[in-house]
């Protein structure tokens, strides 16, 4: 399986998505530091939200095979500037999370990820499992 780094704002659903990918119990836990495993790197949202920490994401992305920009379908705005993927020397995909939330706008989150330059976008729900297997299959290619 290709190693994936997930990047997104706090509470975008990165850690919960990882729980769903691994088939474990879904439990909210705040990522306090970069968490490495054999196949996924989980990053704190503050790294994407803070200019001074953003550079660290670029460094950590070199440890992965694939970058995943995560945007929650419930977010009111994006933190990803247009064409930001041009800064990466890894393939970049988008992951829209929380598509099952009552106030979800997956179309808006997908538009932000498209504007950022993501080459493929996955629509996921950690709670219903929708889209998780498709993402997992993509990682195993």
Backbone torsions as a table, in degrees:
resi	resn	phi	psi	omega
1	UNK	NA	140.0	177.5
2	UNK	-71.3	145.9	179.0
3	UNK	-81.6	129.3	-175.9
4	UNK	-113.9	135.3	169.1
5	UNK	-108.9	131.3	178.4
6	UNK	-103.5	128.1	-178.6
7	UNK	-127.2	129.3	178.4
8	UNK	-178.1	170.3	-177.5
9	UNK	-70.1	165.9	176.7
10	UNK	-57.2	141.1	177.8
11	UNK	64.4	23.2	176.6
12	UNK	-83.0	-11.9	176.3
13	UNK	105.0	16.3	-178.3
14	UNK	-61.9	-53.8	-176.2
15	UNK	-66.7	-37.8	177.9
16	UNK	-66.6	-38.6	176.2
17	UNK	-61.8	-40.6	177.7
18	UNK	-61.7	-43.0	176.1
19	UNK	-57.1	-43.1	-179.2
20	UNK	-67.1	-41.1	178.8
21	UNK	-61.4	-39.6	-178.3
22	UNK	-82.8	-7.1	178.1
23	UNK	76.7	18.2	-179.0
24	UNK	-91.0	-178.1	176.1
25	UNK	-68.8	139.4	178.4
26	UNK	-84.5	118.9	179.9
27	UNK	-145.2	130.6	178.6
28	UNK	-71.1	130.9	170.1
29	UNK	-144.7	136.4	-178.6
30	UNK	-79.4	122.7	177.3
31	UNK	-76.5	117.9	-176.2
32	UNK	-96.0	-19.4	-177.9
33	UNK	-153.6	169.0	-179.9
34	UNK	-67.0	124.9	-178.1
35	UNK	-107.7	118.0	178.6
36	UNK	-95.9	143.0	165.8
37	UNK	-140.0	-176.3	-178.6
38	UNK	-63.7	-30.8	-172.8
39	UNK	-124.0	-14.3	-177.0
40	UNK	-139.4	140.0	172.2
41	UNK	-111.9	119.9	179.0
42	UNK	-100.8	129.7	-177.2
43	UNK	-115.9	146.3	175.5
44	UNK	-66.5	143.0	178.4
45	UNK	-60.5	-28.9	-179.9
46	UNK	-60.4	-26.4	178.5
47	UNK	-66.3	-35.8	179.1
48	UNK	-81.2	-22.1	-175.0
49	UNK	-93.7	-12.5	-173.9
50	UNK	-121.2	123.2	-176.7
51	UNK	-56.8	-40.8	-176.7
52	UNK	-69.5	-24.0	178.6
53	UNK	-95.4	-14.9	-177.1
54	UNK	-58.8	-35.1	179.0
55	UNK	-62.0	-30.3	178.6
56	UNK	-64.1	-31.9	178.5
57	UNK	-62.5	-39.9	178.1
58	UNK	-61.5	-43.4	-179.8
59	UNK	-64.1	-46.8	179.6
60	UNK	-64.8	-30.7	-178.8
61	UNK	-64.7	-24.5	177.7
62	UNK	-67.4	-15.6	177.2
63	UNK	-85.9	-1.9	-176.5
64	UNK	-114.2	167.8	174.2
65	UNK	-97.5	-21.6	-172.7
66	UNK	-147.8	137.6	176.7
67	UNK	-103.6	132.4	175.8
68	UNK	-115.7	113.7	173.6
69	UNK	-86.5	125.3	-175.0
70	UNK	-107.8	128.0	175.0
71	UNK	-130.7	126.1	176.9
72	UNK	-74.6	141.2	176.7
73	UNK	-69.8	-5.8	179.1
74	UNK	-103.1	-2.5	179.9
75	UNK	-66.2	148.4	178.8
76	UNK	-92.3	-16.5	179.1
77	UNK	-156.6	170.0	-179.7
78	UNK	-107.9	155.1	174.8
79	UNK	-107.4	-0.8	-177.9
80	UNK	-97.8	117.4	178.1
81	UNK	-69.7	157.4	176.2
82	UNK	-56.3	138.8	176.1
83	UNK	59.7	26.8	179.7
84	UNK	-64.3	-25.1	-176.9
85	UNK	-65.8	-16.8	176.8
86	UNK	-62.8	-16.9	179.5
87	UNK	-83.2	-8.7	-176.3
88	UNK	-100.6	143.5	173.1
89	UNK	-103.6	21.9	175.3
90	UNK	-121.2	154.2	172.5
91	UNK	-61.1	142.6	-177.9
92	UNK	-124.1	126.5	175.5
93	UNK	-116.3	159.7	176.1
94	UNK	-105.6	146.7	176.5
95	UNK	-130.6	115.9	175.2
96	UNK	-93.7	122.5	-179.5
97	UNK	-106.9	170.2	175.5
98	UNK	58.1	37.8	-178.5
99	UNK	-69.5	-14.3	-179.6
100	UNK	-94.2	-0.7	-179.2
101	UNK	-67.4	147.4	-178.3
102	UNK	-57.5	-35.0	-178.1
103	UNK	-102.0	23.0	-175.0
104	UNK	-67.4	140.7	173.1
105	UNK	-129.4	70.2	-177.5
106	UNK	-60.8	-29.1	178.3
107	UNK	-64.3	-39.6	179.3
108	UNK	-67.8	-46.2	179.2
109	UNK	-62.1	-40.8	178.7
110	UNK	-63.7	-39.3	178.7
111	UNK	-61.9	-42.3	178.4
112	UNK	-62.0	-42.4	-179.2
113	UNK	-69.1	-36.5	174.9
114	UNK	-63.3	-44.8	178.1
115	UNK	-61.7	-33.4	178.3
116	UNK	-69.2	-22.2	177.3
117	UNK	107.5	12.9	-179.8
118	UNK	-61.1	135.7	-176.2
119	UNK	-80.5	-24.5	177.5
120	UNK	-146.6	146.6	-179.8
121	UNK	-125.5	132.6	177.9
122	UNK	-109.0	138.1	177.7
123	UNK	-107.5	119.4	-172.0
124	UNK	-131.8	154.9	168.3
125	UNK	-135.9	117.3	178.9
126	UNK	-66.4	-28.0	-175.4
127	UNK	-82.4	-38.4	177.6
128	UNK	-93.2	-16.9	-178.4
129	UNK	85.9	-3.3	-178.3
130	UNK	-59.8	129.8	175.6
131	UNK	80.0	-12.1	-176.9
132	UNK	-68.2	-43.9	-179.5
133	UNK	-65.2	-37.8	177.5
134	UNK	-60.7	-43.5	177.4
135	UNK	-64.1	-44.6	179.4
136	UNK	-61.3	-43.4	177.5
137	UNK	-59.9	-40.6	179.2
138	UNK	-64.0	-38.9	179.9
139	UNK	-67.5	-27.5	-177.4
140	UNK	-87.1	-2.0	178.6
141	UNK	-73.3	NA	NA
